[in-house]
Amino acid sequence: GEEVAQTPKHLVRGEGQKAKLYCAPIKGHSYVFWYQQVLKNEFKFLISFQNENVFDETGMPKERFSAKCLPNSPCSLEIQATKLEDSAVYFCASSQLIHPGSDTEAFFGQGTRLTVV
Amino acid sequence: QKEVEQDPGPLSVPEGAIVSLNCTYSNSAFQYFMWYRQYSRKGPELLMYTYSSGNKEDGRFTAQVDKSSKYISLFIRDSQPSDSATYLCAMKETSYDKVIFGPGTSLSVIP
């Protein structure tokens, strides 16, 4: 498709429950990024993938967060044992690298709003 | 100190005004500079993309990058009510790197 599709749009979880978010990148894009946006602004980078391989995971909280991008499946971000502070909008973006130095616009999805109660 | 600083506003201007939005940053390794627009409850949308220092113009939008001062700007000419949104500066070190966002400036253009 020509847009990054994120599901679900909204997700409500009780504290301690698991949350799983999905992202279908634009077809042909080889890079996928996950960001967390808390309090309307303040984007925080979580993790990126090059195809199905983790490219950069420096932003991932190791204890409860995990992510995958498997062939022929939407990418996923999973939060085990959610906490109140995990409440945020989670954005996925994808981009296509033509060659180093080229414009590599990251197209963002509409986000998944996670509310932990 | 945050890696990217941006005045959060809110900024309110009359329709037709010239808007100036700015960011400063601390990481001299940043080479790619972007401005995103985000409407409420939507994902960020890329407005301008600049590599290294210089100016870039696209319609009513002009982006300026001064790497020596670690300062980037976005100018919006003839601002319209539809420009009301949050504007996020963003930057990265390499073309495939993660994007580091500023906190965003909330802009309202009053008819």
Interface residues (C-beta under 8 A of the other chain):
Chain A: V4 Y31 F33 Y35 K40 N41 E42 F43 F45 S48 Q50 F55 D56 T58 G59 F91 A93 S95 L97 P100 G101 S102 D103 T104 E105 A106 F107 F108 G109 Q110 G111
Chain B: P8 R41 K42 G43 P44 E45 L46 Y49 Y51 T86 L88 T94 S95 Y96 D97 K98 V99 I100 F101 P103 G104
